[in-house]
Amino acid sequence: MLIFGVGRTDRISARRRRSISFFERSAGMKKGILFDLDGTLWDSSAQVADSWVLALKDYPQVKQRITRASIQSVMGKPMDEIGEILFGELCEEERKNVLKHCMEVENAYIREHGGVLFEGIEDALARLKETYHLFIVSNCQVGYIEAFLAYYGLERYFDDYESYGGTGLTKGENIRLVAQRNHLEAAVYVGDTQGDYEAAVAAEMPFIHARTGYGSVSASVPYIQRLGDLVDMVEKVMGI
């Protein structure tokens, strides 16, 4: 049985759930860390902007000027919402076509050019992997997480990943999904934005704010200033 809520059908009652410590320890407990990607593990905003500029050469009717800043302003949002923000002047069908093309060009560009890993990430992942199962949950399109992992050869650190493009679900629902299908009994979500925090709350999972990325969080939550601090912070949050 999962200690945190990951489904609507087999859930501990609210009263019972409150009476059980999230991190009730047992020798065989399967513990996981779920990561957001953009702004948490790396910064690919410059490369994504460059790829979209290339992609939009095929759509001269689009007047929106794509810059690193405009990409950063929408990173972490679901793809449909990004399309509405950046290409709101287009009709729905055309907007979907433009967005789809941009995502395809982006995936290929990221596989070739990568992004900027945050300092200390591989060392932190290697240390965390000794104790925890690691996952990625992002609002990106299918192929983007794969491009990230392939460019830096980080596949060996992660057990599983999921995206909005893969399921069409909200980030909170995808966090629950990944926790459920990997049979996690205790876990924490690490992200850099208010949306990440709200997704963790929706999934009934503790949250660590990575102050490395694009956003802030209004709530008072545990945080890290760099990924190297995550090893100690997760131990504190997990109560180990």
Accessible surface in RSA format (square Angstrom, percent):
REM  Atomic radii and reference values for relative SASA: ProtOr
REM  Chains: A
REM  Algorithm: Lee & Richards
REM  Probe-radius: 1.40
REM  Slices: 20
REM RES _ NUM      All-atoms   Total-Side   Main-Chain    Non-polar    All polar
REM                ABS   REL    ABS   REL    ABS   REL    ABS   REL    ABS   REL
RES MET A   1   165.42  85.7  97.23  64.3  68.19 162.4  94.33  80.2  71.09  94.2
RES LEU A   2    30.62  17.1  22.66  16.2   7.96  20.0  22.72  16.0   7.91  21.3
RES ILE A   3    24.02  13.7  19.38  14.4   4.64  11.2  19.96  14.4   4.05  11.0
RES PHE A   4     5.06   2.5   0.17   0.1   4.89  12.7   2.87   1.7   2.19   6.3
RES GLY A   5     6.37   7.9   0.00   N/A   6.37   7.9   6.34  17.4   0.04   0.1
RES VAL A   6    15.37  10.1   8.98   8.1   6.39  15.4   8.98   7.8   6.39  17.3
RES GLY A   7    17.92  22.1   0.00   N/A  17.92  22.1  16.64  45.7   1.28   2.9
RES ARG A   8   197.33  82.9 169.43  86.4  27.90  66.4  63.15  86.3 134.19  81.3
RES THR A   9   137.76  98.0 101.26 102.7  36.50  87.0  84.07 112.9  53.69  81.2
RES ASP A  10   114.50  80.2  93.09  92.7  21.41  50.6  35.30  83.1  79.21  79.0
RES ARG A  11    98.26  41.3  66.16  33.7  32.10  76.4  22.86  31.2  75.40  45.7
RES ILE A  12    28.81  16.4  17.06  12.7  11.75  28.3  23.87  17.2   4.94  13.4
RES SER A  13    68.73  58.1  52.21  69.7  16.52  38.0  55.10 117.3  13.63  19.1
RES ALA A  14    50.96  46.9  43.24  66.7   7.72  17.6  43.42  61.1   7.54  20.0
RES ARG A  15   191.80  80.5 188.13  95.9   3.67   8.7  68.90  94.2 122.90  74.5
RES ARG A  16   140.65  59.1 136.42  69.5   4.23  10.1  41.17  56.3  99.48  60.3
RES ARG A  17    67.65  28.4  62.87  32.0   4.78  11.4  21.66  29.6  45.99  27.9
RES ARG A  18   181.29  76.1 145.48  74.2  35.80  85.2  78.53 107.3 102.75  62.3
RES SER A  19    80.81  68.3  38.52  51.4  42.29  97.4  49.53 105.5  31.27  43.8
RES ILE A  20    34.65  19.7  22.18  16.5  12.46  30.0  25.38  18.3   9.27  25.1
RES SER A  21    71.30  60.2  53.69  71.6  17.61  40.6  46.01  98.0  25.29  35.4
RES PHE A  22    41.48  20.8  33.33  20.6   8.15  21.2  34.96  21.2   6.51  18.6
RES PHE A  23    38.51  19.3  30.75  19.0   7.76  20.2  30.96  18.8   7.55  21.6
RES GLU A  24    97.94  56.2  91.71  69.4   6.24  14.9  33.04  63.9  64.91  53.0
RES ARG A  25   174.96  73.5 145.54  74.2  29.41  70.0  44.36  60.6 130.60  79.2
RES SER A  26    67.77  57.3  46.66  62.3  21.11  48.6  50.27 107.0  17.50  24.5
RES ALA A  27   120.77 111.0  69.20 106.8  51.57 117.3  82.64 116.4  38.13 101.0
RES GLY A  28    70.09  86.4   0.00   N/A  70.09  86.4  42.34 116.2  27.75  62.1
RES MET A  29    20.32  10.5   9.84   6.5  10.49  25.0   6.17   5.2  14.16  18.8
RES LYS A  30    60.18  29.4  55.67  34.2   4.50  10.7  30.53  27.5  29.65  31.6
RES LYS A  31    40.72  19.9  38.63  23.7   2.08   5.0   8.83   7.9  31.89  34.0
RES GLY A  32     0.00   0.0   0.00   N/A   0.00   0.0   0.00   0.0   0.00   0.0
RES ILE A  33     0.00   0.0   0.00   0.0   0.00   0.0   0.00   0.0   0.00   0.0
RES LEU A  34     0.00   0.0   0.00   0.0   0.00   0.0   0.00   0.0   0.00   0.0
RES PHE A  35     0.86   0.4   0.86   0.5   0.00   0.0   0.86   0.5   0.00   0.0
RES ASP A  36     4.88   3.4   4.88   4.9   0.00   0.0   0.00   0.0   4.88   4.9
RES LEU A  37     0.00   0.0   0.00   0.0   0.00   0.0   0.00   0.0   0.00   0.0
RES ASP A  38    17.44  12.2  14.00  13.9   3.44   8.1   2.46   5.8  14.98  14.9
RES GLY A  39     0.00   0.0   0.00   N/A   0.00   0.0   0.00   0.0   0.00   0.0
RES THR A  40     0.00   0.0   0.00   0.0   0.00   0.0   0.00   0.0   0.00   0.0
RES LEU A  41     0.55   0.3   0.55   0.4   0.00   0.0   0.55   0.4   0.00   0.0
RES TRP A  42     0.00   0.0   0.00   0.0   0.00   0.0   0.00   0.0   0.00   0.0
RES ASP A  43    18.88  13.2  17.26  17.2   1.62   3.8   4.97  11.7  13.91  13.9
RES SER A  44     0.00   0.0   0.00   0.0   0.00   0.0   0.00   0.0   0.00   0.0
RES SER A  45     0.03   0.0   0.00   0.0   0.03   0.1   0.00   0.0   0.03   0.0
RES ALA A  46    35.03  32.2  32.73  50.5   2.30   5.2  34.02  47.9   1.01   2.7
RES GLN A  47    35.09  19.6  35.03  25.6   0.06   0.1   5.71  12.2  29.38  22.3
RES VAL A  48     5.26   3.5   5.26   4.8   0.00   0.0   5.26   4.6   0.00   0.0
RES ALA A  49     5.71   5.2   5.66   8.7   0.04   0.1   5.71   8.0   0.00   0.0
RES ASP A  50    72.05  50.5  68.71  68.4   3.34   7.9  11.32  26.6  60.73  60.6
RES SER A  51     0.00   0.0   0.00   0.0   0.00   0.0   0.00   0.0   0.00   0.0
RES TRP A  52     5.02   2.0   5.02   2.4   0.00   0.0   5.02   2.7   0.00   0.0
RES VAL A  53    68.97  45.4  64.61  58.5   4.35  10.5  66.85  58.1   2.12   5.7
RES LEU A  54    83.41  46.5  75.23  53.8   8.18  20.6  75.48  53.0   7.93  21.3
RES ALA A  55     1.37   1.3   0.00   0.0   1.37   3.1   1.37   1.9   0.00   0.0
RES LEU A  56    20.30  11.3  14.71  10.5   5.59  14.1  15.27  10.7   5.03  13.5
RES LYS A  57   146.10  71.3 116.88  71.7  29.22  69.6  80.69  72.6  65.41  69.7
RES ASP A  58    94.73  66.4  68.37  68.0  26.37  62.3  21.73  51.1  73.00  72.8
RES TYR A  59    47.57  22.2  46.91  26.7   0.66   1.7  22.81  17.1  24.76  30.5
RES PRO A  60   106.08  77.3  86.57  78.9  19.52  71.0  96.44  79.6   9.64  59.9
RES GLN A  61    77.22  43.2  63.24  46.2  13.98  33.3  46.89  99.8  30.33  23.0
RES VAL A  62    16.18  10.6   0.13   0.1  16.05  38.7   0.13   0.1  16.05  43.5
RES LYS A  63   166.87  81.4 139.79  85.8  27.07  64.5 100.54  90.5  66.33  70.7
RES GLN A  64    66.13  37.0  48.59  35.5  17.54  41.8   8.49  18.1  57.64  43.7
RES ARG A  65   187.04  78.5 173.93  88.7  13.10  31.2  73.23 100.1 113.80  69.0
RES ILE A  66    13.84   7.9   1.35   1.0  12.49  30.1   1.35   1.0  12.49  33.9
RES THR A  67    38.29  27.2  33.16  33.6   5.13  12.2  32.25  43.3   6.04   9.1
RES ARG A  68   119.62  50.2 114.60  58.4   5.02  11.9  39.07  53.4  80.55  48.8
RES ALA A  69    70.35  64.7  61.60  95.1   8.74  19.9  63.35  89.2   7.00  18.5
RES SER A  70    20.57  17.4  14.45  19.3   6.13  14.1  20.12  42.8   0.46   0.6
RES ILE A  71     3.35   1.9   3.35   2.5   0.00   0.0   3.35   2.4   0.00   0.0
RES GLN A  72    57.95  32.4  51.67  37.8   6.28  14.9   8.49  18.1  49.46  37.5
RES SER A  73    75.02  63.4  46.35  61.9  28.68  66.1  49.35 105.1  25.67  36.0
RES VAL A  74     3.81   2.5   3.81   3.4   0.00   0.0   3.81   3.3   0.00   0.0
RES MET A  75    22.77  11.8  10.57   7.0  12.20  29.1  12.44  10.6  10.34  13.7
RES GLY A  76    32.74  40.4   0.00   N/A  32.74  40.4  17.48  48.0  15.27  34.2
RES LYS A  77    71.77  35.0  68.04  41.7   3.73   8.9  25.07  22.6  46.69  49.7
RES PRO A  78    38.17  27.8  38.17  34.8   0.00   0.0  38.17  31.5   0.00   0.0
RES MET A  79    28.44  14.7  28.44  18.8   0.00   0.0  23.89  20.3   4.55   6.0
RES ASP A  80    80.92  56.7  75.23  74.9   5.70  13.5  27.45  64.6  53.47  53.3
RES GLU A  81    68.92  39.6  66.94  50.6   1.98   4.7  22.08  42.7  46.84  38.2
RES ILE A  82    17.56  10.0  17.56  13.1   0.00   0.0  17.56  12.6   0.00   0.0
RES GLY A  83     0.82   1.0   0.00   N/A   0.82   1.0   0.82   2.3   0.00   0.0
RES GLU A  84   100.22  57.5  89.30  67.6  10.92  26.0  23.17  44.8  77.06  62.9
RES ILE A  85    88.26  50.2  60.48  45.1  27.79  67.0  66.89  48.2  21.37  58.0
RES LEU A  86     8.08   4.5   6.54   4.7   1.54   3.9   6.55   4.6   1.53   4.1
RES PHE A  87     0.00   0.0   0.00   0.0   0.00   0.0   0.00   0.0   0.00   0.0
RES GLY A  88    45.52  56.1   0.00   N/A  45.52  56.1  20.79  57.1  24.73  55.4
RES GLU A  89   106.61  61.2  62.62  47.4  43.99 104.7  64.30 124.4  42.31  34.5
RES LEU A  90    16.62   9.3   9.28   6.6   7.34  18.5  11.64   8.2   4.98  13.4
RES CYS A  91    81.21  61.4  64.79  72.3  16.42  38.6  49.82 126.2  31.39  33.8
RES GLU A  92   103.11  59.2  96.63  73.1   6.48  15.4  29.44  57.0  73.67  60.1
RES GLU A  93   129.11  74.1 123.75  93.6   5.37  12.8  43.34  83.8  85.77  70.0
RES GLU A  94    52.84  30.3  50.22  38.0   2.63   6.3  20.01  38.7  32.84  26.8
RES ARG A  95    41.07  17.2  41.07  20.9   0.00   0.0   2.25   3.1  38.82  23.5
RES LYS A  96   121.35  59.2 115.78  71.0   5.57  13.3  71.32  64.2  50.03  53.3
RES ASN A  97    74.01  51.0  70.09  67.7   3.93   9.5  12.57  30.3  61.44  59.4
RES VAL A  98     0.00   0.0   0.00   0.0   0.00   0.0   0.00   0.0   0.00   0.0
RES LEU A  99    15.02   8.4  15.02  10.7   0.00   0.0  15.02  10.5   0.00   0.0
RES LYS A 100   129.18  63.0 122.60  75.2   6.58  15.7  95.56  86.0  33.63  35.8
RES HIS A 101    44.25  24.2  42.92  29.8   1.33   3.4  31.90  32.9  12.34  14.4
RES CYS A 102     0.43   0.3   0.43   0.5   0.00   0.0   0.00   0.0   0.43   0.5
RES MET A 103    15.48   8.0  15.48  10.2   0.00   0.0  14.84  12.6   0.64   0.8
RES GLU A 104    89.38  51.3  79.41  60.1   9.97  23.7  43.71  84.5  45.67  37.3
RES VAL A 105    38.37  25.2  34.48  31.2   3.89   9.4  38.01  33.0   0.36   1.0
RES GLU A 106     8.84   5.1   8.84   6.7   0.00   0.0   0.00   0.0   8.84   7.2
RES ASN A 107    26.33  18.2  26.33  25.4   0.00   0.0  12.59  30.3  13.74  13.3
RES ALA A 108    65.73  60.4  53.11  82.0  12.62  28.7  59.48  83.8   6.25  16.5
RES TYR A 109    41.61  19.4  38.44  21.9   3.17   8.3  18.74  14.1  22.87  28.2
RES ILE A 110     0.00   0.0   0.00   0.0   0.00   0.0   0.00   0.0   0.00   0.0
RES ARG A 111   125.48  52.7 108.71  55.4  16.77  39.9  41.21  56.3  84.27  51.1
RES GLU A 112   127.21  73.0 103.84  78.6  23.37  55.6  39.00  75.4  88.21  72.0
RES HIS A 113    80.11  43.8  64.29  44.7  15.82  40.5  39.34  40.5  40.77  47.4
RES GLY A 114     0.00   0.0   0.00   N/A   0.00   0.0   0.00   0.0   0.00   0.0
RES GLY A 115     7.64   9.4   0.00   N/A   7.64   9.4   0.03   0.1   7.60  17.0
RES VAL A 116    89.27  58.7  86.95  78.7   2.32   5.6  89.27  77.6   0.00   0.0
RES LEU A 117    40.67  22.7  25.08  17.9  15.59  39.2  25.08  17.6  15.59  41.9
RES PHE A 118    37.60  18.8  34.48  21.4   3.12   8.1  36.20  22.0   1.40   4.0
RES GLU A 119   159.52  91.6 139.32 105.4  20.20  48.1  63.31 122.5  96.21  78.5
RES GLY A 120    35.70  44.0   0.00   N/A  35.70  44.0  25.73  70.6   9.97  22.3
RES ILE A 121     6.10   3.5   5.57   4.1   0.53   1.3   5.59   4.0   0.51   1.4
RES GLU A 122    66.32  38.1  64.39  48.7   1.93   4.6  28.18  54.5  38.14  31.1
RES ASP A 123    89.23  62.5  80.13  79.8   9.10  21.5  31.93  75.1  57.30  57.1
RES ALA A 124     3.20   2.9   2.46   3.8   0.74   1.7   3.13   4.4   0.07   0.2
RES LEU A 125     2.06   1.1   2.06   1.5   0.00   0.0   2.06   1.5   0.00   0.0
RES ALA A 126    40.12  36.9  34.45  53.2   5.67  12.9  36.01  50.7   4.11  10.9
RES ARG A 127   107.88  45.3 101.08  51.5   6.79  16.2  29.55  40.4  78.33  47.5
RES LEU A 128     1.09   0.6   0.73   0.5   0.37   0.9   1.09   0.8   0.00   0.0
RES LYS A 129    68.65  33.5  54.62  33.5  14.03  33.4  46.18  41.6  22.47  23.9
RES GLU A 130   148.76  85.4 107.07  81.0  41.69  99.3  43.95  85.0 104.81  85.6
RES THR A 131    75.08  53.4  51.94  52.7  23.13  55.1  31.37  42.1  43.71  66.1
RES TYR A 132     9.28   4.3   5.25   3.0   4.03  10.5   5.81   4.4   3.47   4.3
RES HIS A 133    63.90  34.9  63.78  44.3   0.12   0.3  40.65  41.9  23.25  27.1
RES LEU A 134     0.00   0.0   0.00   0.0   0.00   0.0   0.00   0.0   0.00   0.0
RES PHE A 135     0.11   0.1   0.11   0.1   0.00   0.0   0.11   0.1   0.00   0.0
RES ILE A 136     0.00   0.0   0.00   0.0   0.00   0.0   0.00   0.0   0.00   0.0
RES VAL A 137     0.07   0.0   0.07   0.1   0.00   0.0   0.07   0.1   0.00   0.0
RES SER A 138     5.59   4.7   5.24   7.0   0.35   0.8   0.00   0.0   5.59   7.8
RES ASN A 139    14.75  10.2  12.22  11.8   2.53   6.1   2.03   4.9  12.72  12.3
RES CYS A 140    13.20  10.0   5.47   6.1   7.74  18.2  12.42  31.5   0.78   0.8
RES GLN A 141    15.05   8.4  14.54  10.6   0.51   1.2  10.48  22.3   4.57   3.5
RES VAL A 142    88.48  58.2  76.06  68.9  12.42  29.9  78.19  67.9  10.29  27.9
RES GLY A 143    16.65  20.5   0.00   N/A  16.65  20.5  16.30  44.7   0.35   0.8
RES TYR A 144     2.29   1.1   2.29   1.3   0.00   0.0   2.29   1.7   0.00   0.0
RES ILE A 145     1.68   1.0   1.61   1.2   0.08   0.2   1.61   1.2   0.08   0.2
RES GLU A 146    49.21  28.3  45.57  34.5   3.64   8.7  26.63  51.5  22.59  18.4
RES ALA A 147     0.00   0.0   0.00   0.0   0.00   0.0   0.00   0.0   0.00   0.0
RES PHE A 148     0.00   0.0   0.00   0.0   0.00   0.0   0.00   0.0   0.00   0.0
RES LEU A 149     6.87   3.8   6.87   4.9   0.00   0.0   6.87   4.8   0.00   0.0
RES ALA A 150    42.66  39.2  22.46  34.7  20.20  45.9  23.34  32.9  19.32  51.2
RES TYR A 151    92.27  43.1  63.20  36.0  29.07  75.6  32.55  24.5  59.72  73.6
RES TYR A 152    69.62  32.5  47.94  27.3  21.68  56.4  41.23  31.0  28.38  35.0
RES GLY A 153    29.55  36.4   0.00   N/A  29.55  36.4  25.98  71.3   3.57   8.0
RES LEU A 154     0.15   0.1   0.15   0.1   0.00   0.0   0.15   0.1   0.00   0.0
RES GLU A 155    90.65  52.0  82.21  62.2   8.43  20.1  50.43  97.5  40.22  32.8
RES ARG A 156   152.15  63.9 121.54  62.0  30.61  72.9  77.81 106.3  74.34  45.1
RES TYR A 157    20.28   9.5  20.28  11.5   0.00   0.0  10.58   7.9   9.71  12.0
RES PHE A 158    18.63   9.3   0.70   0.4  17.93  46.7   0.70   0.4  17.93  51.3
RES ASP A 159    64.40  45.1  26.36  26.2  38.04  90.0  18.04  42.5  46.36  46.2
RES ASP A 160    30.65  21.5  26.05  25.9   4.60  10.9   9.23  21.7  21.41  21.4
RES TYR A 161    75.12  35.1  69.18  39.4   5.94  15.5  42.83  32.2  32.29  39.8
RES GLU A 162    23.53  13.5  21.80  16.5   1.72   4.1   1.72   3.3  21.80  17.8
RES SER A 163     7.42   6.3   7.15   9.5   0.26   0.6   2.48   5.3   4.94   6.9
RES TYR A 164    36.44  17.0  35.36  20.1   1.08   2.8  15.59  11.7  20.85  25.7
RES GLY A 165    30.65  37.8   0.00   N/A  30.65  37.8   5.65  15.5  24.99  56.0
RES GLY A 166    43.40  53.5   0.00   N/A  43.40  53.5  10.62  29.1  32.79  73.4
RES THR A 167    48.17  34.3  14.65  14.9  33.52  79.9  24.08  32.3  24.09  36.4
RES GLY A 168    51.58  63.6   0.00   N/A  51.58  63.6  25.00  68.6  26.58  59.5
RES LEU A 169    65.32  36.4  64.25  46.0   1.07   2.7  65.32  45.9   0.00   0.0
RES THR A 170    81.76  58.1  78.07  79.1   3.69   8.8  75.37 101.2   6.39   9.7
RES LYS A 171    12.06   5.9   7.99   4.9   4.08   9.7   7.49   6.7   4.58   4.9
RES GLY A 172     4.27   5.3   0.00   N/A   4.27   5.3   2.17   6.0   2.09   4.7
RES GLU A 173    59.70  34.3  55.54  42.0   4.16   9.9  23.33  45.1  36.37  29.7
RES ASN A 174     0.10   0.1   0.10   0.1   0.00   0.0   0.00   0.0   0.10   0.1
RES ILE A 175     0.00   0.0   0.00   0.0   0.00   0.0   0.00   0.0   0.00   0.0
RES ARG A 176    38.23  16.1  38.23  19.5   0.00   0.0  17.52  23.9  20.71  12.6
RES LEU A 177    51.25  28.5  48.28  34.5   2.96   7.5  51.10  35.9   0.14   0.4
RES VAL A 178     0.00   0.0   0.00   0.0   0.00   0.0   0.00   0.0   0.00   0.0
RES ALA A 179     0.00   0.0   0.00   0.0   0.00   0.0   0.00   0.0   0.00   0.0
RES GLN A 180    85.73  47.9  82.39  60.2   3.34   8.0  20.98  44.7  64.76  49.1
RES ARG A 181    97.71  41.0  73.23  37.3  24.48  58.3  51.34  70.2  46.37  28.1
RES ASN A 182    22.23  15.3  20.08  19.4   2.15   5.2   2.15   5.2  20.08  19.4
RES HIS A 183   133.43  72.9 127.06  88.3   6.37  16.3  87.14  89.8  46.29  53.9
RES LEU A 184     0.00   0.0   0.00   0.0   0.00   0.0   0.00   0.0   0.00   0.0
RES GLU A 185    52.92  30.4  52.92  40.0   0.00   0.0  10.66  20.6  42.26  34.5
RES ALA A 186     0.25   0.2   0.25   0.4   0.00   0.0   0.25   0.4   0.00   0.0
RES ALA A 187     0.00   0.0   0.00   0.0   0.00   0.0   0.00   0.0   0.00   0.0
RES VAL A 188     0.00   0.0   0.00   0.0   0.00   0.0   0.00   0.0   0.00   0.0
RES TYR A 189     0.00   0.0   0.00   0.0   0.00   0.0   0.00   0.0   0.00   0.0
RES VAL A 190     0.00   0.0   0.00   0.0   0.00   0.0   0.00   0.0   0.00   0.0
RES GLY A 191     0.00   0.0   0.00   N/A   0.00   0.0   0.00   0.0   0.00   0.0
RES ASP A 192     0.67   0.5   0.67   0.7   0.00   0.0   0.01   0.0   0.66   0.7
RES THR A 193    25.61  18.2  25.61  26.0   0.00   0.0  21.03  28.2   4.58   6.9
RES GLN A 194    56.53  31.6  55.01  40.2   1.51   3.6  41.95  89.3  14.57  11.1
RES GLY A 195    41.98  51.8   0.00   N/A  41.98  51.8  31.87  87.5  10.11  22.6
RES ASP A 196     3.20   2.2   3.20   3.2   0.00   0.0   0.00   0.0   3.20   3.2
RES TYR A 197    47.96  22.4  47.96  27.3   0.00   0.0  18.10  13.6  29.86  36.8
RES GLU A 198    95.78  55.0  89.92  68.0   5.86  13.9  33.41  64.6  62.36  50.9
RES ALA A 199     9.23   8.5   3.67   5.7   5.56  12.6   8.55  12.0   0.67   1.8
RES ALA A 200     0.00   0.0   0.00   0.0   0.00   0.0   0.00   0.0   0.00   0.0
RES VAL A 201    81.99  54.0  72.37  65.5   9.62  23.2  75.99  66.0   6.00  16.3
RES ALA A 202    58.14  53.5  39.75  61.3  18.39  41.8  51.50  72.5   6.65  17.6
RES ALA A 203     0.20   0.2   0.08   0.1   0.11   0.3   0.08   0.1   0.11   0.3
RES GLU A 204    49.55  28.4  33.67  25.5  15.88  37.8  37.55  72.6  11.99   9.8
RES MET A 205     8.95   4.6   0.22   0.1   8.73  20.8   1.56   1.3   7.39   9.8
RES PRO A 206    36.99  27.0  24.08  21.9  12.91  46.9  36.21  29.9   0.78   4.9
RES PHE A 207    11.14   5.6   3.75   2.3   7.39  19.2   3.75   2.3   7.39  21.2
RES ILE A 208     0.00   0.0   0.00   0.0   0.00   0.0   0.00   0.0   0.00   0.0
RES HIS A 209     9.35   5.1   9.35   6.5   0.00   0.0   6.07   6.3   3.29   3.8
RES ALA A 210     0.09   0.1   0.00   0.0   0.09   0.2   0.00   0.0   0.09   0.2
RES ARG A 211   116.90  49.1  92.16  47.0  24.74  58.9  27.04  37.0  89.86  54.5
RES THR A 212    34.19  24.3   8.44   8.6  25.75  61.4  17.48  23.5  16.71  25.3
RES GLY A 213    33.15  40.9   0.00   N/A  33.15  40.9   1.72   4.7  31.42  70.4
RES TYR A 214    56.52  26.4  17.29   9.8  39.22 102.1  24.85  18.7  31.66  39.0
RES GLY A 215    33.10  40.8   0.00   N/A  33.10  40.8  19.75  54.2  13.35  29.9
RES SER A 216    86.56  73.1  78.90 105.3   7.66  17.6  41.97  89.4  44.59  62.5
RES VAL A 217    22.53  14.8   0.81   0.7  21.73  52.4   1.32   1.1  21.21  57.5
RES SER A 218   102.74  86.8  59.88  79.9  42.85  98.7  55.66 118.5  47.08  66.0
RES ALA A 219    35.25  32.4  17.24  26.6  18.01  41.0  27.00  38.0   8.25  21.9
RES SER A 220   123.04 104.0  83.13 110.9  39.91  91.9  52.52 111.8  70.52  98.8
RES VAL A 221    30.02  19.8  15.28  13.8  14.73  35.5  18.98  16.5  11.03  29.9
RES PRO A 222    58.03  42.3  46.92  42.8  11.11  40.4  57.01  47.1   1.02   6.3
RES TYR A 223    89.68  41.9  83.73  47.6   5.95  15.5  41.12  30.9  48.56  59.9
RES ILE A 224     3.12   1.8   0.43   0.3   2.69   6.5   3.12   2.2   0.00   0.0
RES GLN A 225   107.41  60.1  92.37  67.5  15.03  35.8  43.31  92.2  64.10  48.6
RES ARG A 226   140.65  59.1 140.16  71.4   0.50   1.2  48.29  66.0  92.37  56.0
RES LEU A 227     3.15   1.8   2.24   1.6   0.91   2.3   2.24   1.6   0.91   2.5
RES GLY A 228    21.57  26.6   0.00   N/A  21.57  26.6  10.83  29.7  10.74  24.1
RES ASP A 229    48.60  34.0  44.53  44.3   4.07   9.6  18.40  43.3  30.20  30.1
RES LEU A 230     0.84   0.5   0.84   0.6   0.00   0.0   0.84   0.6   0.00   0.0
RES VAL A 231    13.63   9.0  13.57  12.3   0.06   0.1  13.57  11.8   0.06   0.2
RES ASP A 232    84.73  59.3  83.21  82.8   1.51   3.6  21.18  49.8  63.55  63.4
RES MET A 233    38.50  19.9  37.61  24.9   0.89   2.1  33.54  28.5   4.96   6.6
RES VAL A 234     0.00   0.0   0.00   0.0   0.00   0.0   0.00   0.0   0.00   0.0
RES GLU A 235    72.93  41.9  72.45  54.8   0.48   1.1  10.53  20.4  62.40  50.9
RES LYS A 236   151.16  73.7 125.34  76.9  25.82  61.5  81.99  73.8  69.16  73.7
RES VAL A 237    27.09  17.8  12.89  11.7  14.20  34.2  20.29  17.6   6.80  18.4
RES MET A 238     2.63   1.4   0.38   0.2   2.26   5.4   0.12   0.1   2.51   3.3
RES GLY A 239    40.04  49.4   0.00   N/A  40.04  49.4  30.98  85.0   9.06  20.3
RES ILE A 240    98.07  55.8  54.33  40.5  43.74 105.4  72.95  52.5  25.12  68.2
END  Absolute sums over single chains surface
CHAIN  1 A    11396.6       8918.4       2478.2       5859.5       5537.1
END  Absolute sums over all chains
TOTAL         11396.6       8918.4       2478.2       5859.5       5537.1
